[in-house]
Amino acid sequence: MDALKGFGELGLGSRLKRMSDYMMKETQLVYDSFNIDFDPYLFPIFKIISTKNGVTTTQLQESLHISQPAITQAINKLSKKELVVFKTDKKDKRKKIVFLSTKGRNQESQMKPIWKAIDATVKEFSNGKANSLIEQLNNFELKLTEKRFSTTVIERAKKTTSNTIEIINYDNHFAKAFYDLNIEWLKTYFYVEPYDQEVLSKPETYIVDKGGYIFFAKDNKNILGTVALMPMKATGVFELTKMAVSPKERGRKIGQQLMQHCIDFAKANNIPKLILYSSKKLENAIYIYRKYGFIEIPVEPDCPYIRCDIKMELVI
């Protein structure tokens, strides 16, 4: 007999605590099965940091309503795992701002399919009518006796990740892939301009170190495509640029996935506007840009690309 269940509503707090412990242990088993070194107790703080372009501990406390010491402890654990980095606030040198590191961004990409599987499994196990929270909890625990939570999540995640394309962040190991993919694309449709050669040869100097971002579409160990968000002179405006997909992988809508990732990233990080330079020769690309909400604007006289005859913007 389950004594806590027998207590009815009086045992609710204890049962929720027991359920929380169970879910954390099961989730840890899921991460371990995918060889991901992550503590599920760190999820809320990690998730908030991942959706912000820098966040303070005070902002984390206000978002999650947990104590400052608990937040500090969690951030320290994330730092030891090299999943976050710190920057000093330009206006207040005493204030530290927390960002996901490159390793953190890449690990986030690995965990996203698992989070989707967890979300779907919780919804499946909690589906059904109930007249009270206790009754709902009884139904949920009954499902757990029929099949372990971790087993269901692992099976579901494996199905979705077996042929899933990940979007990961820049790592200097992928600098050659960034160069090769873009050079191949340029040679296929145009030619390599001096400005292209300079930027593609030094992506960290011209993009990453200036506050920009480079993303890659990855399938298992293979890099399939890439795109960059390069900061413009106008504050907060980024150029969506250097998008290229491997010739062998075209037709899988990888470019559209990279495009959507950039738009989602811009929304999450309060980037107000994206612009891009293109050529009307690329009819399919222009069609896709319009599909995602980009509208044509005038091309400035000193446009950096000789091949450019169309400029477009997307207000986020």
N, C-alpha and C positions, 0 to 999 in steps of 0.2 A: 504493500500500500504506500502511496505517495502522501506523506504527512502534510507537506506544504500545500498540496492540492486540496487536502481535506480542510484546511483552514479557511478556504474560500477567499473572500475579499480581504480578510485580515492578513493573509499571507502574501498579498500582492507584491509588496516591496521585496520580500525575500525571493519570491519566484522570478521577479524581473532581474534581480541580481544574479540568480542562478542561470537564467537564460542569457544574460550578458556574458558571463564567464564562459558558458558553452559556446556562444557564437564567436567569441574571440579565439578560443582554442581551435575551433573548426576552421576559422578563417586563416589562422596560422598554418594549419595543415595544407590549406589550398596554396598559400604562397610558397611553402616548402616544396610542394609537389612540382612547382614551376621554377624551382631554384631561384626564387626572388627573396633577397634578404631584406625583409620588411616586417616591422612590428605593427599589427593591426590597431593597437592602441594609439599609434601615431597618425592614423588615417585622417581624423578631422582637421588637425593642424596642417598636415601635408596637403590636404585637398584645398584648404583656403589659400595657402601660399601659392599653389599651382594655378589658381584662377586670378591672381593679382600680379600686377607689375610692380612688386615690392610692397611689403606690409610690415607694420610695426607690431610689437608685442601687445601694445595697448589696443590696436585695431583687432588683433586676434582675440583678445579677451572680450571685447565688445561683441564680436561676431559669435563666439562660442559660449559665452557666459560661464567660463571656468576660471579658476584662480590663476593669478599671475605666476606663482611658483610652479604650478602644473604646466603652464605654457613654456616657461623658461626651461624646465626639465625636458620637455618634449623637443624643443628646439635644439637643445644641447645634444640630445640623442641623434637627431637628424644631422646635425653638424658632424658628429663623430663618424657617421656613415657617409659623409661627404655629399649629402643630398641637398644641402642648402649652403648659401654663401651670404655674407653680410656686407653691406655698404653703409657708409656714414651719410646721414642726411646733410644736404648741402646748406640748408638754412640753420639747422641745429646740430652741431657737431656731437652733441651728447646722445643723439638719437640714432639707433641702428635700424636699418631696414633689411628685412629678410627676403631673399629671392631663392628660387630653386636653382641649383647648380646645373651644369650640363648633364652630369650624371643623374641628378634628380629628374630632369626633364625626360631623359631617356628611360629611366625607370618608371616614370609616370605612364609613358607610352606602353610599356610592357604590362602594366597593371590595369589599364583601361578595359581590356577584354574580360579580365577577371572581375572587375567591379560590375560590369554589365551582367555577367553570369550570376554574381551574388544578388544583384538587384532583381533579376528575373526569378531566381530561386525563392527569395523571400516572398515575392508576389505570388508565386505558385503555392507555397506552403501556407500562406495566410489567406488565400482565396476561399471565400465561403461566408455564408450569413451567420451572424452571431448577435445575441441580444445584450451581451455585456463584454467588457474587456476580459474578464475571467474566462468566459466561454470561448472567446477568440483565442486566448492563450492555451486553453485546453486543446482546441483543434490544431493549433500550431505544434504543440508538443506531441500530439498523436501522429502528425505527419513525420516528425523527427524519429519516432520509434519505428516507422515503416521503412525509412531510408535516411541514412546519415546526411546531414546538411553538406559536409565537405565533399562527400562522394558525388552528390548531385551537381554541385558547383563545378567540380573538376571535369566531370563528363560534359557539362554544358560548355565550359570554357574551351575544352579541347576541340569541340566541334566548330566553334567560332574562330579559333586561332589557327586551325590547321591550314587554312588558305586565306588568312587575313593579312592585309597590308598594314603595317605599322607606320605611323608618322613619327619620326624621331628628330631630335635636335642635333645641331652641329657638333661634331667632334673632329679634332684635327686628323684623325685616322681616315676621315672621309673627304679630305681636301682634294685628293686626286680624283675621286668619283665626281665631285662637284665640277672640277675642271673638265674632265673627259666628257661628261654628259652634255655640258653646255657647248663645248667645242664641236662635238659631233653634230648637235642640233644646228649650230650656226653654219657649219660647212654644208649641211644638207639643204638649208633654205636660203642662206645668204653667204656671208663671208665674215671672217673674224676681224673686227675693227680694233684699232689700237686700244681704245677704251675698254673693250671686252677683255682683251688679253691682259691688261693691267689689273682689272678687278678680279678676274677669274684666277689669276696667278697668286693673288694676295687676298683671299676672302676674309681673313681675320682683320687685316689692316683696313680694308675698305668697308667691311660690313659689320662683323662681330664686335670689333674693338670700338666702333663708333655707336654702339647701342643697337645694332641691327640683329637680325635673326636669319639662320639658314635651317631649312627643314629637309628631311630626306624621307622618301617612301621606301620602306624596307620589307622584304618578304624573306623570312628566315634570316640567312646571312647575306642576302643579295640586296644591293642598293639599286632600286628600279627608277627613281626619279628624284628631282630636287627642285627647290624654289627658295627664294630669299625675300626678306623684307628689309630694304635698305633705307635708313633714315634720310630724309630730305632736309634742305635748309630751313624750310618752314617748320616751326615747332609742332611736333606730334604727328607730322605727315610722313608716311612711309611709301616707298616705291615697291610694288610687287614686281619682282624681276628675277631673271636667271632661272626661269622655269624650263626644265628639260626632262624628258622621259626616255629611257632606253628604247631603241627601235624595236627590240624583241618584245617589249611589254606594251606597246601602243595598242589601244583598243580595249584596255582594261579600265579605262576612265581614271587612271592614276593622276593625270593632270587635274581633273575635277576634284579628286580627293585632296590634293595638295592645295587647290584654290579654296575649298571649303575650310580646310584647316587654318589657312591664313586669315580668313574672314572671322572664324570663331575665335582665333587667337587675338585678333584686333579688338573684337567685342569684349573679350574677357580682360583685356589690358587697357581699355579705355583709349584706344588709338582712334582718333576721330575720322581719319580719312586715309584711303589707299589710292595711289595713282599707278598707272602703268603706261608704258610706251610700246607701241606695236606697229605692225604694217598691215595695210588693207589687203595685202597679198595673202595673208593668213585668214581666210574667210571663216574657217571652222573655229579658230581661236577667238576671233571677234564675236562670233555667234555665242560662244560660251561665256565670254566676258559680259555680254549684254544679258544673258540668262541669269547671271549672278548679281545683276543690278548695276554694273558699271555703265556710265554714260559718257559720251564723247565731249571733250572740251578742247579748246584751241591748243595747238602745239607751240611752245615758245620758240623764238628764233634761235636761241643758243642750245637747242636740244642736244644732249650728249650722244645720240645715236644717229648716224647718217641714214640708216635704213628706215627710220621712224617717219610715218606720215599720218599717224593717229595717236592721240593721247586720250586716256579715259580715267575717270575717277569714280570711287565708291565712297559715299559718305556713310559712316558706320552708325 
